[in-house]
Amino acid sequence: MKRICWLLAALLLFAWFPGCSKKEKAPEAQRANPSTEQATDAIRDFGQRPIDKARETQRLGEDRTRAIDEAMKNLNR
């Protein structure tokens, strides 16, 4: 009975150590390659630039319309 307890304790001890080391290495393994990160950024920028340009164009158009409206108000006075 004593041998079984020691054997069980040894098994649990050896089973516990590899489990701990795997948990520590998991975040490291999830890191992406620098080239993968660059590709991801390039794809995101490729989609985001036209949207940003469209928003800027819309804002400029609204500013121009607002300036024309103010000029018309000043002429009517």
Residue pairs with C-beta under 8 A, 6 or more apart in sequence:
32 40
